[in-house]
Amino acid sequence: GLFPCSPVHPALAVSLEMLEFMSKLFVHLAPNEAAWADMLVKFLARWGHVFKAQDLLHQQFGSALAQYQVLVCVVDAEINKQISVAHHEVLS
C-alpha cells in the first residue's frame, strides 16, 4: 500500500514498506531524511526523473514518514489497550 505525504491533495505517496524500512533504519542510524532524499533525487536524476524543486522530496517524504510513525504509535497503543482490557476481563 501507499501512504500520502498529506491528508488532503498529497503530491507524493510512499510505500508502506519503504516507510517501515526507513523507520527501522533510523533506529540504528542518525535520522536524516534530508541526506536520504538528496541521495534519492540524485539517483533518480541519473535515470531521467527530475524533481522540479530540489527540496520537495525531502519535505514530502519527511511529512509522510512523521505521519506514518505517529499512526504506528497510535495503532500500537490501541492494540496494547485492547489486549490489556481482554486480559483484565479474563482474569476477572
PyMOL Python script that loads the backbone (N, CA, C, O; Angstrom):
from pymol import cmd

cmd.read_pdbstr("""\
ATOM      1  N   GLY A   1       0.799  -1.177   0.000  1.00  0.00           N
ATOM      2  CA  GLY A   1       0.000   0.000   0.000  1.00  0.00           C
ATOM      3  C   GLY A   1       0.850   1.252   0.000  1.00  0.00           C
ATOM      4  O   GLY A   1       2.070   1.196   0.156  1.00  0.00           O
ATOM      5  N   LEU A   2       0.204   2.354  -0.173  1.00  0.00           N
ATOM      6  CA  LEU A   2       0.879   3.648  -0.208  1.00  0.00           C
ATOM      7  C   LEU A   2       0.356   4.551   0.900  1.00  0.00           C
ATOM      8  O   LEU A   2      -0.805   4.452   1.298  1.00  0.00           O
ATOM      9  N   PHE A   3       1.217   5.430   1.393  1.00  0.00           N
ATOM     10  CA  PHE A   3       0.873   6.369   2.457  1.00  0.00           C
ATOM     11  C   PHE A   3       1.128   7.778   1.934  1.00  0.00           C
ATOM     12  O   PHE A   3       2.216   8.052   1.428  1.00  0.00           O
ATOM     13  N   PRO A   4       0.137   8.690   2.044  1.00  0.00           N
ATOM     14  CA  PRO A   4       0.284  10.031   1.466  1.00  0.00           C
ATOM     15  C   PRO A   4       1.169  10.936   2.322  1.00  0.00           C
ATOM     16  O   PRO A   4       1.342  10.712   3.520  1.00  0.00           O
ATOM     17  N   CYS A   5       1.723  11.958   1.682  1.00  0.00           N
ATOM     18  CA  CYS A   5       2.536  12.934   2.413  1.00  0.00           C
ATOM     19  C   CYS A   5       1.666  13.977   3.114  1.00  0.00           C
ATOM     20  O   CYS A   5       2.151  14.700   3.984  1.00  0.00           O
ATOM     21  N   SER A   6       0.396  14.062   2.746  1.00  0.00           N
ATOM     22  CA  SER A   6      -0.534  14.964   3.426  1.00  0.00           C
ATOM     23  C   SER A   6      -1.934  14.373   3.311  1.00  0.00           C
ATOM     24  O   SER A   6      -2.223  13.635   2.369  1.00  0.00           O
ATOM     25  N   PRO A   7      -2.805  14.696   4.270  1.00  0.00           N
ATOM     26  CA  PRO A   7      -4.145  14.106   4.242  1.00  0.00           C
ATOM     27  C   PRO A   7      -5.031  14.635   3.118  1.00  0.00           C
ATOM     28  O   PRO A   7      -5.980  13.964   2.711  1.00  0.00           O
ATOM     29  N   VAL A   8      -4.732  15.831   2.613  1.00  0.00           N
ATOM     30  CA  VAL A   8      -5.543  16.428   1.551  1.00  0.00           C
ATOM     31  C   VAL A   8      -4.635  16.780   0.374  1.00  0.00           C
ATOM     32  O   VAL A   8      -3.617  17.447   0.553  1.00  0.00           O
ATOM     33  N   HIS A   9      -4.996  16.339  -0.813  1.00  0.00           N
ATOM     34  CA  HIS A   9      -4.252  16.617  -2.048  1.00  0.00           C
ATOM     35  C   HIS A   9      -2.763  16.290  -1.929  1.00  0.00           C
ATOM     36  O   HIS A   9      -1.931  17.168  -2.156  1.00  0.00           O
ATOM     37  N   PRO A  10      -2.407  15.062  -1.582  1.00  0.00           N
ATOM     38  CA  PRO A  10      -0.983  14.728  -1.456  1.00  0.00           C
ATOM     39  C   PRO A  10      -0.277  14.770  -2.810  1.00  0.00           C
ATOM     40  O   PRO A  10      -0.826  14.350  -3.829  1.00  0.00           O
ATOM     41  N   ALA A  11       0.936  15.278  -2.797  1.00  0.00           N
ATOM     42  CA  ALA A  11       1.748  15.329  -4.014  1.00  0.00           C
ATOM     43  C   ALA A  11       2.652  14.107  -4.119  1.00  0.00           C
ATOM     44  O   ALA A  11       3.262  13.865  -5.161  1.00  0.00           O
ATOM     45  N   LEU A  12       2.734  13.339  -3.039  1.00  0.00           N
ATOM     46  CA  LEU A  12       3.604  12.172  -3.003  1.00  0.00           C
ATOM     47  C   LEU A  12       2.951  11.105  -2.140  1.00  0.00           C
ATOM     48  O   LEU A  12       2.361  11.408  -1.103  1.00  0.00           O
ATOM     49  N   ALA A  13       3.059   9.866  -2.569  1.00  0.00           N
ATOM     50  CA  ALA A  13       2.638   8.723  -1.756  1.00  0.00           C
ATOM     51  C   ALA A  13       3.826   7.776  -1.684  1.00  0.00           C
ATOM     52  O   ALA A  13       4.453   7.473  -2.700  1.00  0.00           O
ATOM     53  N   VAL A  14       4.129   7.313  -0.482  1.00  0.00           N
ATOM     54  CA  VAL A  14       5.297   6.469  -0.241  1.00  0.00           C
ATOM     55  C   VAL A  14       4.809   5.082   0.147  1.00  0.00           C
ATOM     56  O   VAL A  14       3.821   4.942   0.867  1.00  0.00           O
ATOM     57  N   SER A  15       5.502   4.067  -0.330  1.00  0.00           N
ATOM     58  CA  SER A  15       5.092   2.699   0.004  1.00  0.00           C
ATOM     59  C   SER A  15       5.232   2.472   1.509  1.00  0.00           C
ATOM     60  O   SER A  15       6.162   2.971   2.143  1.00  0.00           O
ATOM     61  N   LEU A  16       4.299   1.717   2.060  1.00  0.00           N
ATOM     62  CA  LEU A  16       4.344   1.401   3.486  1.00  0.00           C
ATOM     63  C   LEU A  16       5.610   0.624   3.827  1.00  0.00           C
ATOM     64  O   LEU A  16       6.173   0.791   4.909  1.00  0.00           O
ATOM     65  N   GLU A  17       6.054  -0.220   2.908  1.00  0.00           N
ATOM     66  CA  GLU A  17       7.276  -0.984   3.134  1.00  0.00           C
ATOM     67  C   GLU A  17       8.480  -0.056   3.263  1.00  0.00           C
ATOM     68  O   GLU A  17       9.335  -0.267   4.123  1.00  0.00           O
ATOM     69  N   MET A  18       8.554   0.968   2.415  1.00  0.00           N
ATOM     70  CA  MET A  18       9.666   1.921   2.487  1.00  0.00           C
ATOM     71  C   MET A  18       9.618   2.706   3.788  1.00  0.00           C
ATOM     72  O   MET A  18      10.657   2.936   4.407  1.00  0.00           O
ATOM     73  N   LEU A  19       8.429   3.120   4.212  1.00  0.00           N
ATOM     74  CA  LEU A  19       8.303   3.855   5.467  1.00  0.00           C
ATOM     75  C   LEU A  19       8.711   2.989   6.650  1.00  0.00           C
ATOM     76  O   LEU A  19       9.369   3.468   7.573  1.00  0.00           O
ATOM     77  N   GLU A  20       8.327   1.731   6.629  1.00  0.00           N
ATOM     78  CA  GLU A  20       8.723   0.820   7.708  1.00  0.00           C
ATOM     79  C   GLU A  20      10.236   0.617   7.701  1.00  0.00           C
ATOM     80  O   GLU A  20      10.873   0.621   8.755  1.00  0.00           O
ATOM     81  N   PHE A  21      10.811   0.439   6.507  1.00  0.00           N
ATOM     82  CA  PHE A  21      12.261   0.276   6.381  1.00  0.00           C
ATOM     83  C   PHE A  21      12.991   1.501   6.930  1.00  0.00           C
ATOM     84  O   PHE A  21      13.936   1.368   7.708  1.00  0.00           O
ATOM     85  N   MET A  22      12.553   2.693   6.524  1.00  0.00           N
ATOM     86  CA  MET A  22      13.224   3.909   6.977  1.00  0.00           C
ATOM     87  C   MET A  22      13.046   4.112   8.483  1.00  0.00           C
ATOM     88  O   MET A  22      13.967   4.581   9.153  1.00  0.00           O
ATOM     89  N   SER A  23      11.891   3.771   9.017  1.00  0.00           N
ATOM     90  CA  SER A  23      11.680   3.886  10.461  1.00  0.00           C
ATOM     91  C   SER A  23      12.655   2.999  11.211  1.00  0.00           C
ATOM     92  O   SER A  23      13.254   3.422  12.200  1.00  0.00           O
ATOM     93  N   LYS A  24      12.815   1.770  10.743  1.00  0.00           N
ATOM     94  CA  LYS A  24      13.744   0.839  11.393  1.00  0.00           C
ATOM     95  C   LYS A  24      15.193   1.276  11.177  1.00  0.00           C
ATOM     96  O   LYS A  24      16.016   1.168  12.086  1.00  0.00           O
ATOM     97  N   LEU A  25      15.505   1.768   9.979  1.00  0.00           N
ATOM     98  CA  LEU A  25      16.859   2.235   9.688  1.00  0.00           C
ATOM     99  C   LEU A  25      17.249   3.370  10.623  1.00  0.00           C
ATOM    100  O   LEU A  25      18.367   3.397  11.137  1.00  0.00           O
ATOM    101  N   PHE A  26      16.328   4.313  10.848  1.00  0.00           N
ATOM    102  CA  PHE A  26      16.648   5.464  11.677  1.00  0.00           C
ATOM    103  C   PHE A  26      16.736   5.114  13.156  1.00  0.00           C
ATOM    104  O   PHE A  26      17.173   5.945  13.951  1.00  0.00           O
ATOM    105  N   VAL A  27      16.335   3.914  13.547  1.00  0.00           N
ATOM    106  CA  VAL A  27      16.567   3.454  14.916  1.00  0.00           C
ATOM    107  C   VAL A  27      18.056   3.159  15.091  1.00  0.00           C
ATOM    108  O   VAL A  27      18.606   3.330  16.180  1.00  0.00           O
ATOM    109  N   HIS A  28      18.705   2.713  14.009  1.00  0.00           N
ATOM    110  CA  HIS A  28      20.108   2.301  14.074  1.00  0.00           C
ATOM    111  C   HIS A  28      21.075   3.355  13.534  1.00  0.00           C
ATOM    112  O   HIS A  28      22.281   3.254  13.756  1.00  0.00           O
ATOM    113  N   LEU A  29      20.569   4.346  12.843  1.00  0.00           N
ATOM    114  CA  LEU A  29      21.385   5.436  12.301  1.00  0.00           C
ATOM    115  C   LEU A  29      20.797   6.765  12.749  1.00  0.00           C
ATOM    116  O   LEU A  29      19.650   6.838  13.191  1.00  0.00           O
ATOM    117  N   ALA A  30      21.599   7.806  12.628  1.00  0.00           N
ATOM    118  CA  ALA A  30      21.058   9.136  12.910  1.00  0.00           C
ATOM    119  C   ALA A  30      19.967   9.443  11.889  1.00  0.00           C
ATOM    120  O   ALA A  30      20.210   9.338  10.687  1.00  0.00           O
ATOM    121  N   PRO A  31      18.767   9.820  12.343  1.00  0.00           N
ATOM    122  CA  PRO A  31      17.698  10.113  11.385  1.00  0.00           C
ATOM    123  C   PRO A  31      18.074  11.312  10.515  1.00  0.00           C
ATOM    124  O   PRO A  31      18.318  12.406  11.024  1.00  0.00           O
ATOM    125  N   ASN A  32      18.117  11.103   9.239  1.00  0.00           N
ATOM    126  CA  ASN A  32      18.496  12.178   8.337  1.00  0.00           C
ATOM    127  C   ASN A  32      17.741  12.021   7.028  1.00  0.00           C
ATOM    128  O   ASN A  32      18.289  11.557   6.029  1.00  0.00           O
ATOM    129  N   GLU A  33      16.467  12.418   7.052  1.00  0.00           N
ATOM    130  CA  GLU A  33      15.666  12.316   5.831  1.00  0.00           C
ATOM    131  C   GLU A  33      16.231  13.201   4.730  1.00  0.00           C
ATOM    132  O   GLU A  33      16.117  12.872   3.549  1.00  0.00           O
ATOM    133  N   ALA A  34      16.843  14.328   5.107  1.00  0.00           N
ATOM    134  CA  ALA A  34      17.373  15.259   4.100  1.00  0.00           C
ATOM    135  C   ALA A  34      18.472  14.598   3.278  1.00  0.00           C
ATOM    136  O   ALA A  34      18.459  14.687   2.050  1.00  0.00           O
ATOM    137  N   ALA A  35      19.420  13.940   3.933  1.00  0.00           N
ATOM    138  CA  ALA A  35      20.513  13.280   3.210  1.00  0.00           C
ATOM    139  C   ALA A  35      19.975  12.142   2.356  1.00  0.00           C
ATOM    140  O   ALA A  35      20.400  11.964   1.215  1.00  0.00           O
ATOM    141  N   TRP A  36      19.037  11.369   2.906  1.00  0.00           N
ATOM    142  CA  TRP A  36      18.470  10.249   2.153  1.00  0.00           C
ATOM    143  C   TRP A  36      17.717  10.758   0.928  1.00  0.00           C
ATOM    144  O   TRP A  36      17.868  10.217  -0.168  1.00  0.00           O
ATOM    145  N   ALA A  37      16.912  11.795   1.112  1.00  0.00           N
ATOM    146  CA  ALA A  37      16.134  12.343  -0.003  1.00  0.00           C
ATOM    147  C   ALA A  37      17.055  12.953  -1.060  1.00  0.00           C
ATOM    148  O   ALA A  37      16.803  12.808  -2.256  1.00  0.00           O
ATOM    149  N   ASP A  38      18.115  13.633  -0.630  1.00  0.00           N
ATOM    150  CA  ASP A  38      19.069  14.217  -1.580  1.00  0.00           C
ATOM    151  C   ASP A  38      19.727  13.124  -2.414  1.00  0.00           C
ATOM    152  O   ASP A  38      19.880  13.267  -3.628  1.00  0.00           O
ATOM    153  N   MET A  39      20.115  12.034  -1.758  1.00  0.00           N
ATOM    154  CA  MET A  39      20.715  10.910  -2.471  1.00  0.00           C
ATOM    155  C   MET A  39      19.722  10.311  -3.464  1.00  0.00           C
ATOM    156  O   MET A  39      20.096   9.980  -4.589  1.00  0.00           O
ATOM    157  N   LEU A  40      18.467  10.170  -3.060  1.00  0.00           N
ATOM    158  CA  LEU A  40      17.452   9.595  -3.938  1.00  0.00           C
ATOM    159  C   LEU A  40      17.182  10.504  -5.140  1.00  0.00           C
ATOM    160  O   LEU A  40      17.026  10.018  -6.260  1.00  0.00           O
ATOM    161  N   VAL A  41      17.127  11.814  -4.914  1.00  0.00           N
ATOM    162  CA  VAL A  41      16.917  12.765  -6.012  1.00  0.00           C
ATOM    163  C   VAL A  41      18.049  12.646  -7.027  1.00  0.00           C
ATOM    164  O   VAL A  41      17.804  12.616  -8.233  1.00  0.00           O
ATOM    165  N   LYS A  42      19.283  12.579  -6.543  1.00  0.00           N
ATOM    166  CA  LYS A  42      20.439  12.453  -7.444  1.00  0.00           C
ATOM    167  C   LYS A  42      20.424  11.117  -8.178  1.00  0.00           C
ATOM    168  O   LYS A  42      20.734  11.054  -9.367  1.00  0.00           O
ATOM    169  N   PHE A  43      20.066  10.054  -7.468  1.00  0.00           N
ATOM    170  CA  PHE A  43      19.990   8.731  -8.088  1.00  0.00           C
ATOM    171  C   PHE A  43      18.931   8.711  -9.189  1.00  0.00           C
ATOM    172  O   PHE A  43      19.187   8.228 -10.292  1.00  0.00           O
ATOM    173  N   LEU A  44      17.753   9.233  -8.889  1.00  0.00           N
ATOM    174  CA  LEU A  44      16.671   9.246  -9.874  1.00  0.00           C
ATOM    175  C   LEU A  44      16.982  10.165 -11.056  1.00  0.00           C
ATOM    176  O   LEU A  44      16.571   9.887 -12.183  1.00  0.00           O
ATOM    177  N   ALA A  45      17.707  11.256 -10.805  1.00  0.00           N
ATOM    178  CA  ALA A  45      18.077  12.177 -11.887  1.00  0.00           C
ATOM    179  C   ALA A  45      18.950  11.471 -12.923  1.00  0.00           C
ATOM    180  O   ALA A  45      18.861  11.768 -14.114  1.00  0.00           O
ATOM    181  N   ARG A  46      19.784  10.546 -12.481  1.00  0.00           N
ATOM    182  CA  ARG A  46      20.631   9.792 -13.414  1.00  0.00           C
ATOM    183  C   ARG A  46      19.792   8.927 -14.343  1.00  0.00           C
ATOM    184  O   ARG A  46      20.249   8.546 -15.420  1.00  0.00           O
ATOM    185  N   TRP A  47      18.568   8.616 -13.932  1.00  0.00           N
ATOM    186  CA  TRP A  47      17.659   7.803 -14.744  1.00  0.00           C
ATOM    187  C   TRP A  47      16.633   8.663 -15.468  1.00  0.00           C
ATOM    188  O   TRP A  47      15.694   8.148 -16.075  1.00  0.00           O
ATOM    189  N   GLY A  48      16.820   9.990 -15.400  1.00  0.00           N
ATOM    190  CA  GLY A  48      15.943  10.893 -16.137  1.00  0.00           C
ATOM    191  C   GLY A  48      14.724  11.381 -15.384  1.00  0.00           C
ATOM    192  O   GLY A  48      13.878  12.062 -15.963  1.00  0.00           O
ATOM    193  N   HIS A  49      14.613  11.051 -14.109  1.00  0.00           N
ATOM    194  CA  HIS A  49      13.481  11.502 -13.289  1.00  0.00           C
ATOM    195  C   HIS A  49      13.933  12.723 -12.490  1.00  0.00           C
ATOM    196  O   HIS A  49      14.676  12.595 -11.516  1.00  0.00           O
ATOM    197  N   VAL A  50      13.487  13.895 -12.902  1.00  0.00           N
ATOM    198  CA  VAL A  50      13.946  15.133 -12.281  1.00  0.00           C
ATOM    199  C   VAL A  50      12.806  15.767 -11.488  1.00  0.00           C
ATOM    200  O   VAL A  50      11.681  15.872 -11.978  1.00  0.00           O
ATOM    201  N   PHE A  51      13.106  16.184 -10.267  1.00  0.00           N
ATOM    202  CA  PHE A  51      12.134  16.882  -9.425  1.00  0.00           C
ATOM    203  C   PHE A  51      12.221  18.374  -9.707  1.00  0.00           C
ATOM    204  O   PHE A  51      13.311  18.913  -9.897  1.00  0.00           O
ATOM    205  N   LYS A  52      11.075  19.039  -9.733  1.00  0.00           N
ATOM    206  CA  LYS A  52      11.045  20.479 -10.013  1.00  0.00           C
ATOM    207  C   LYS A  52      11.751  21.264  -8.916  1.00  0.00           C
ATOM    208  O   LYS A  52      12.551  22.154  -9.202  1.00  0.00           O
ATOM    209  N   ALA A  53      11.464  20.943  -7.688  1.00  0.00           N
ATOM    210  CA  ALA A  53      12.099  21.620  -6.554  1.00  0.00           C
ATOM    211  C   ALA A  53      13.006  20.619  -5.850  1.00  0.00           C
ATOM    212  O   ALA A  53      12.564  19.527  -5.492  1.00  0.00           O
ATOM    213  N   GLN A  54      14.248  20.976  -5.652  1.00  0.00           N
ATOM    214  CA  GLN A  54      15.243  20.058  -5.094  1.00  0.00           C
ATOM    215  C   GLN A  54      14.842  19.558  -3.708  1.00  0.00           C
ATOM    216  O   GLN A  54      15.036  18.384  -3.393  1.00  0.00           O
ATOM    217  N   ASP A  55      14.287  20.438  -2.883  1.00  0.00           N
ATOM    218  CA  ASP A  55      13.971  20.066  -1.504  1.00  0.00           C
ATOM    219  C   ASP A  55      12.572  19.477  -1.360  1.00  0.00           C
ATOM    220  O   ASP A  55      12.174  19.092  -0.261  1.00  0.00           O
ATOM    221  N   LEU A  56      11.828  19.403  -2.447  1.00  0.00           N
ATOM    222  CA  LEU A  56      10.440  18.953  -2.390  1.00  0.00           C
ATOM    223  C   LEU A  56      10.322  17.513  -1.882  1.00  0.00           C
ATOM    224  O   LEU A  56       9.483  17.231  -1.026  1.00  0.00           O
ATOM    225  N   LEU A  57      11.141  16.612  -2.392  1.00  0.00           N
ATOM    226  CA  LEU A  57      11.073  15.214  -1.958  1.00  0.00           C
ATOM    227  C   LEU A  57      11.377  15.107  -0.472  1.00  0.00           C
ATOM    228  O   LEU A  57      10.707  14.365   0.247  1.00  0.00           O
ATOM    229  N   HIS A  58      12.376  15.836  -0.007  1.00  0.00           N
ATOM    230  CA  HIS A  58      12.720  15.797   1.418  1.00  0.00           C
ATOM    231  C   HIS A  58      11.539  16.219   2.276  1.00  0.00           C
ATOM    232  O   HIS A  58      11.220  15.555   3.263  1.00  0.00           O
ATOM    233  N   GLN A  59      10.889  17.313   1.910  1.00  0.00           N
ATOM    234  CA  GLN A  59       9.755  17.807   2.692  1.00  0.00           C
ATOM    235  C   GLN A  59       8.589  16.826   2.662  1.00  0.00           C
ATOM    236  O   GLN A  59       7.993  16.532   3.699  1.00  0.00           O
ATOM    237  N   GLN A  60       8.266  16.324   1.484  1.00  0.00           N
ATOM    238  CA  GLN A  60       7.120  15.426   1.358  1.00  0.00           C
ATOM    239  C   GLN A  60       7.395  14.076   2.011  1.00  0.00           C
ATOM    240  O   GLN A  60       6.528  13.528   2.693  1.00  0.00           O
ATOM    241  N   PHE A  61       8.590  13.539   1.806  1.00  0.00           N
ATOM    242  CA  PHE A  61       8.921  12.260   2.431  1.00  0.00           C
ATOM    243  C   PHE A  61       8.979  12.405   3.945  1.00  0.00           C
ATOM    244  O   PHE A  61       8.483  11.544   4.671  1.00  0.00           O
ATOM    245  N   GLY A  62       9.585  13.494   4.428  1.00  0.00           N
ATOM    246  CA  GLY A  62       9.650  13.729   5.871  1.00  0.00           C
ATOM    247  C   GLY A  62       8.265  13.813   6.490  1.00  0.00           C
ATOM    248  O   GLY A  62       8.034  13.295   7.583  1.00  0.00           O
ATOM    249  N   SER A  63       7.353  14.460   5.797  1.00  0.00           N
ATOM    250  CA  SER A  63       5.974  14.561   6.277  1.00  0.00           C
ATOM    251  C   SER A  63       5.304  13.191   6.317  1.00  0.00           C
ATOM    252  O   SER A  63       4.666  12.837   7.309  1.00  0.00           O
ATOM    253  N   ALA A  64       5.450  12.424   5.245  1.00  0.00           N
ATOM    254  CA  ALA A  64       4.847  11.083   5.198  1.00  0.00           C
ATOM    255  C   ALA A  64       5.432  10.196   6.289  1.00  0.00           C
ATOM    256  O   ALA A  64       4.696   9.469   6.955  1.00  0.00           O
ATOM    257  N   LEU A  65       6.753  10.250   6.478  1.00  0.00           N
ATOM    258  CA  LEU A  65       7.403   9.424   7.497  1.00  0.00           C
ATOM    259  C   LEU A  65       6.919   9.800   8.894  1.00  0.00           C
ATOM    260  O   LEU A  65       6.620   8.921   9.703  1.00  0.00           O
ATOM    261  N   ALA A  66       6.841  11.092   9.183  1.00  0.00           N
ATOM    262  CA  ALA A  66       6.386  11.540  10.504  1.00  0.00           C
ATOM    263  C   ALA A  66       4.945  11.113  10.765  1.00  0.00           C
ATOM    264  O   ALA A  66       4.632  10.621  11.849  1.00  0.00           O
ATOM    265  N   GLN A  67       4.065  11.297   9.780  1.00  0.00           N
ATOM    266  CA  GLN A  67       2.661  10.904   9.949  1.00  0.00           C
ATOM    267  C   GLN A  67       2.532   9.390  10.096  1.00  0.00           C
ATOM    268  O   GLN A  67       1.721   8.907  10.887  1.00  0.00           O
ATOM    269  N   TYR A  68       3.329   8.643   9.336  1.00  0.00           N
ATOM    270  CA  TYR A  68       3.306   7.184   9.427  1.00  0.00           C
ATOM    271  C   TYR A  68       3.741   6.732  10.820  1.00  0.00           C
ATOM    272  O   TYR A  68       3.116   5.851  11.411  1.00  0.00           O
ATOM    273  N   GLN A  69       4.807   7.331  11.345  1.00  0.00           N
ATOM    274  CA  GLN A  69       5.298   6.936  12.664  1.00  0.00           C
ATOM    275  C   GLN A  69       4.282   7.257  13.755  1.00  0.00           C
ATOM    276  O   GLN A  69       4.142   6.490  14.708  1.00  0.00           O
ATOM    277  N   VAL A  70       3.576   8.370  13.634  1.00  0.00           N
ATOM    278  CA  VAL A  70       2.510   8.698  14.592  1.00  0.00           C
ATOM    279  C   VAL A  70       1.394   7.663  14.495  1.00  0.00           C
ATOM    280  O   VAL A  70       0.897   7.186  15.515  1.00  0.00           O
ATOM    281  N   LEU A  71       1.002   7.317  13.274  1.00  0.00           N
ATOM    282  CA  LEU A  71      -0.054   6.322  13.079  1.00  0.00           C
ATOM    283  C   LEU A  71       0.339   4.978  13.688  1.00  0.00           C
ATOM    284  O   LEU A  71      -0.484   4.328  14.333  1.00  0.00           O
ATOM    285  N   VAL A  72       1.580   4.558  13.492  1.00  0.00           N
ATOM    286  CA  VAL A  72       2.058   3.295  14.063  1.00  0.00           C
ATOM    287  C   VAL A  72       1.976   3.342  15.588  1.00  0.00           C
ATOM    288  O   VAL A  72       1.551   2.370  16.213  1.00  0.00           O
ATOM    289  N   CYS A  73       2.375   4.458  16.191  1.00  0.00           N
ATOM    290  CA  CYS A  73       2.308   4.594  17.651  1.00  0.00           C
ATOM    291  C   CYS A  73       0.867   4.535  18.153  1.00  0.00           C
ATOM    292  O   CYS A  73       0.588   3.883  19.159  1.00  0.00           O
ATOM    293  N   VAL A  74      -0.038   5.206  17.466  1.00  0.00           N
ATOM    294  CA  VAL A  74      -1.454   5.207  17.860  1.00  0.00           C
ATOM    295  C   VAL A  74      -2.034   3.799  17.750  1.00  0.00           C
ATOM    296  O   VAL A  74      -2.746   3.349  18.648  1.00  0.00           O
ATOM    297  N   VAL A  75      -1.736   3.108  16.662  1.00  0.00           N
ATOM    298  CA  VAL A  75      -2.242   1.743  16.465  1.00  0.00           C
ATOM    299  C   VAL A  75      -1.664   0.812  17.525  1.00  0.00           C
ATOM    300  O   VAL A  75      -2.395   0.007  18.102  1.00  0.00           O
ATOM    301  N   ASP A  76      -0.357   0.913  17.789  1.00  0.00           N
ATOM    302  CA  ASP A  76       0.262   0.072  18.821  1.00  0.00           C
ATOM    303  C   ASP A  76      -0.367   0.323  20.188  1.00  0.00           C
ATOM    304  O   ASP A  76      -0.627  -0.620  20.936  1.00  0.00           O
ATOM    305  N   ALA A  77      -0.611   1.590  20.515  1.00  0.00           N
ATOM    306  CA  ALA A  77      -1.228   1.923  21.803  1.00  0.00           C
ATOM    307  C   ALA A  77      -2.635   1.345  21.901  1.00  0.00           C
ATOM    308  O   ALA A  77      -3.017   0.825  22.950  1.00  0.00           O
ATOM    309  N   GLU A  78      -3.403   1.429  20.828  1.00  0.00           N
ATOM    310  CA  GLU A  78      -4.767   0.885  20.833  1.00  0.00           C
ATOM    311  C   GLU A  78      -4.749  -0.635  20.960  1.00  0.00           C
ATOM    312  O   GLU A  78      -5.559  -1.207  21.690  1.00  0.00           O
ATOM    313  N   ILE A  79      -3.841  -1.283  20.264  1.00  0.00           N
ATOM    314  CA  ILE A  79      -3.731  -2.746  20.363  1.00  0.00           C
ATOM    315  C   ILE A  79      -3.362  -3.142  21.783  1.00  0.00           C
ATOM    316  O   ILE A  79      -3.955  -4.065  22.341  1.00  0.00           O
ATOM    317  N   ASN A  80      -2.387  -2.455  22.379  1.00  0.00           N
ATOM    318  CA  ASN A  80      -1.995  -2.763  23.756  1.00  0.00           C
ATOM    319  C   ASN A  80      -3.141  -2.517  24.730  1.00  0.00           C
ATOM    320  O   ASN A  80      -3.315  -3.273  25.686  1.00  0.00           O
ATOM    321  N   LYS A  81      -3.922  -1.468  24.495  1.00  0.00           N
ATOM    322  CA  LYS A  81      -5.084  -1.178  25.342  1.00  0.00           C
ATOM    323  C   LYS A  81      -6.102  -2.308  25.249  1.00  0.00           C
ATOM    324  O   LYS A  81      -6.610  -2.775  26.269  1.00  0.00           O
ATOM    325  N   GLN A  82      -6.404  -2.749  24.023  1.00  0.00           N
ATOM    326  CA  GLN A  82      -7.379  -3.823  23.832  1.00  0.00           C
ATOM    327  C   GLN A  82      -6.891  -5.134  24.451  1.00  0.00           C
ATOM    328  O   GLN A  82      -7.685  -5.884  25.018  1.00  0.00           O
ATOM    329  N   ILE A  83      -5.606  -5.411  24.347  1.00  0.00           N
ATOM    330  CA  ILE A  83      -5.040  -6.620  24.965  1.00  0.00           C
ATOM    331  C   ILE A  83      -5.161  -6.531  26.475  1.00  0.00           C
ATOM    332  O   ILE A  83      -5.511  -7.510  27.133  1.00  0.00           O
ATOM    333  N   SER A  84      -4.871  -5.356  27.027  1.00  0.00           N
ATOM    334  CA  SER A  84      -4.971  -5.160  28.471  1.00  0.00           C
ATOM    335  C   SER A  84      -6.407  -5.338  28.957  1.00  0.00           C
ATOM    336  O   SER A  84      -6.640  -5.974  29.985  1.00  0.00           O
ATOM    337  N   VAL A  85      -7.364  -4.782  28.227  1.00  0.00           N
ATOM    338  CA  VAL A  85      -8.780  -4.925  28.585  1.00  0.00           C
ATOM    339  C   VAL A  85      -9.184  -6.393  28.531  1.00  0.00           C
ATOM    340  O   VAL A  85      -9.835  -6.892  29.449  1.00  0.00           O
ATOM    341  N   ALA A  86      -8.806  -7.082  27.470  1.00  0.00           N
ATOM    342  CA  ALA A  86      -9.154  -8.503  27.330  1.00  0.00           C
ATOM    343  C   ALA A  86      -8.503  -9.326  28.434  1.00  0.00           C
ATOM    344  O   ALA A  86      -9.127 -10.232  28.987  1.00  0.00           O
ATOM    345  N   HIS A  87      -7.255  -9.012  28.756  1.00  0.00           N
ATOM    346  CA  HIS A  87      -6.544  -9.734  29.813  1.00  0.00           C
ATOM    347  C   HIS A  87      -7.233  -9.511  31.158  1.00  0.00           C
ATOM    348  O   HIS A  87      -7.385 -10.444  31.946  1.00  0.00           O
ATOM    349  N   HIS A  88      -7.648  -8.275  31.413  1.00  0.00           N
ATOM    350  CA  HIS A  88      -8.338  -7.947  32.661  1.00  0.00           C
ATOM    351  C   HIS A  88      -9.679  -8.685  32.748  1.00  0.00           C
ATOM    352  O   HIS A  88     -10.051  -9.177  33.813  1.00  0.00           O
ATOM    353  N   GLU A  89     -10.399  -8.759  31.629  1.00  0.00           N
ATOM    354  CA  GLU A  89     -11.690  -9.451  31.612  1.00  0.00           C
ATOM    355  C   GLU A  89     -11.516 -10.949  31.847  1.00  0.00           C
ATOM    356  O   GLU A  89     -12.345 -11.572  32.512  1.00  0.00           O
ATOM    357  N   VAL A  90     -10.460 -11.523  31.315  1.00  0.00           N
ATOM    358  CA  VAL A  90     -10.212 -12.960  31.501  1.00  0.00           C
ATOM    359  C   VAL A  90      -9.886 -13.251  32.959  1.00  0.00           C
ATOM    360  O   VAL A  90     -10.313 -14.272  33.498  1.00  0.00           O
ATOM    361  N   LEU A  91      -9.136 -12.367  33.598  1.00  0.00           N
ATOM    362  CA  LEU A  91      -8.737 -12.582  34.989  1.00  0.00           C
ATOM    363  C   LEU A  91      -9.841 -12.241  35.978  1.00  0.00           C
ATOM    364  O   LEU A  91      -9.756 -12.616  37.147  1.00  0.00           O
ATOM    365  N   SER A  92     -10.876 -11.537  35.531  1.00  0.00           N
ATOM    366  CA  SER A  92     -11.957 -11.131  36.445  1.00  0.00           C
ATOM    367  C   SER A  92     -12.952 -12.231  36.660  1.00  0.00           C
ATOM    368  O   SER A  92     -13.920 -12.052  37.400  1.00  0.00           O
TER     369      SER A  92
END
""", "prot")
cmd.dss("prot")
cmd.show_as("cartoon", "prot")
cmd.util.cbc("prot")
cmd.orient("prot")
